[in-house]
Amino acid sequence: MQCPKCKGLMFSEKYYDYVRSFYAWKCTGCGELLDPTILSNRARRHNFLIG
């Protein structure tokens, strides 16, 4: 996977919350972190700004 921010290499990493564990993509170059929740929030905000 390629980072949308810096076009660097991304890898899957496991993270732990208080209740659950989940996987997210992390960029080796800039440290950008993406998971389904982050992506849906960004899409919702983008749709809100467009109209």
C-alpha distances in whole Angstrom, upper triangle without the diagonal:
4,7,9,12,12,9,9,6,5,7,9,13,16,18,22,24,28,28,24,21,18,14,12,8,10,9,11,13,14,14,12,12,11,13,15,18,16,15,18,20,18,19,22,23,22,24,27,27,27,30
4,6,9,8,5,6,5,6,9,12,15,18,20,23,25,29,29,26,23,20,16,13,10,10,8,10,11,12,12,11,12,11,14,16,18,16,15,18,20,18,18,22,22,21,23,26,26,26,29
4,5,6,4,5,6,6,10,12,14,18,19,22,24,27,28,25,22,19,16,12,9,8,6,9,9,9,9,7,9,9,12,15,17,14,13,17,18,15,17,20,20,19,21,24,23,24,27
4,6,6,8,10,10,13,15,17,20,21,24,25,28,29,27,24,21,18,14,11,11,9,12,11,10,11,9,10,10,13,15,16,13,12,15,16,13,14,17,17,15,18,21,20,20,23
4,6,8,11,11,14,16,18,21,21,24,25,29,30,27,25,22,19,15,13,11,9,12,10,8,10,7,10,11,14,17,17,14,13,17,17,13,15,19,17,16,19,21,20,21,24
4,5,9,10,14,17,18,22,22,26,27,31,32,29,27,24,21,17,14,12,9,10,7,7,10,9,12,13,17,19,21,17,17,20,20,17,19,22,21,20,23,25,24,24,28
4,7,9,13,16,18,21,23,26,28,31,32,30,27,23,20,17,13,12,9,10,9,9,12,11,13,14,17,19,21,18,17,20,21,18,20,23,22,21,24,26,25,25,29
4,7,10,13,16,19,21,24,26,30,31,28,25,22,19,15,12,10,6,7,6,8,10,10,12,13,17,19,21,19,18,22,22,20,22,25,24,23,26,29,28,28,31
4,7,10,13,17,19,22,25,28,29,26,23,20,16,13,10,8,6,6,7,10,10,10,12,13,15,18,21,18,18,22,23,21,22,26,26,25,27,30,29,30,33
4,7,9,13,15,19,21,25,25,22,19,16,12,10,6,5,4,6,8,10,9,9,9,9,12,15,17,15,15,19,20,18,20,23,24,23,26,28,28,29,32
4,6,10,13,16,19,23,23,20,16,14,10,8,5,5,7,8,11,12,11,11,10,10,12,15,17,16,16,19,21,20,22,25,25,25,28,30,30,31,34
4,7,10,13,16,20,20,17,13,10,6,6,5,6,9,11,14,15,12,12,10,9,10,13,15,15,15,18,20,20,21,24,25,25,27,29,30,31,33
4,7,10,13,17,17,14,11,8,6,6,6,7,10,11,15,15,12,12,10,10,10,13,15,15,16,19,20,20,22,24,25,26,28,30,31,32,35
4,7,10,14,14,11,7,6,4,7,9,10,14,15,18,18,15,15,11,12,11,13,15,15,17,19,20,21,23,25,26,27,29,30,32,33,35
4,7,10,11,9,6,5,6,7,10,11,14,16,19,18,14,14,11,12,10,13,13,14,16,18,19,20,22,23,24,26,28,29,30,32,34
4,7,8,6,4,6,9,10,14,14,18,20,22,21,17,17,14,14,13,15,14,15,18,19,20,22,24,25,25,28,29,30,32,34,35
4,5,5,6,8,11,12,16,16,20,22,24,23,19,18,15,15,13,14,13,15,18,18,18,20,23,23,24,26,28,28,30,32,33
4,6,8,11,14,16,19,20,24,25,28,26,22,22,19,19,17,18,16,18,21,21,21,23,25,25,26,29,30,30,32,35,35
4,7,10,14,16,20,21,25,27,29,28,24,23,20,19,16,17,15,18,21,20,20,23,25,25,26,29,30,30,32,34,35
4,7,10,13,17,18,22,24,27,26,22,21,17,17,14,14,14,16,19,19,19,22,24,24,25,28,29,29,32,34,34
4,7,10,14,15,19,21,24,23,19,19,15,15,12,13,13,15,17,18,19,21,23,24,25,27,29,30,31,33,34
4,7,10,13,16,19,22,21,17,16,12,11,8,10,11,12,14,15,17,19,20,21,23,24,26,27,29,30,32
4,7,10,13,16,19,18,15,14,10,9,7,9,11,12,13,15,17,18,19,21,23,24,25,27,28,30,31
4,6,10,13,15,15,12,10,7,6,5,8,10,10,11,13,15,15,17,19,20,21,23,25,26,27,29
4,7,10,12,12,10,8,6,5,6,10,12,11,11,14,16,15,17,20,20,21,23,25,26,27,29
4,7,9,9,6,6,5,7,9,13,14,12,13,17,17,16,19,21,21,22,25,26,26,28,30
4,5,6,5,5,7,9,12,15,17,14,15,19,19,17,20,23,22,22,25,27,27,28,31
4,6,6,8,10,12,15,19,20,18,19,22,23,21,23,26,26,26,29,31,30,31,34
4,6,8,11,14,17,21,22,19,19,23,23,21,23,26,25,25,28,30,29,30,33
4,6,9,12,16,19,20,16,17,21,20,18,21,24,22,22,26,27,26,27,31
4,6,10,13,17,17,14,16,19,19,17,20,23,22,22,25,26,26,28,31
4,7,10,14,14,11,12,16,15,13,16,19,18,18,22,23,22,24,27
4,7,10,11,8,10,13,13,12,15,18,17,18,21,22,22,24,27
4,7,8,6,7,10,11,10,12,15,15,16,18,20,21,22,24
4,6,5,6,9,10,11,12,14,16,17,19,20,21,23,25
4,6,5,6,9,10,11,12,14,15,16,18,20,21,23
4,5,5,6,9,10,11,12,14,15,16,18,20,21
4,6,5,6,9,10,11,12,14,15,17,18,20
4,5,5,6,9,10,10,12,14,15,17,18
4,5,5,6,9,10,11,12,14,15,17
4,5,5,6,8,10,10,12,14,16
4,5,5,6,9,10,11,12,14
4,5,5,6,9,10,11,12
4,5,5,6,9,10,11
4,5,5,6,9,10
4,5,5,6,9
4,5,5,6
4,6,5
4,6
4
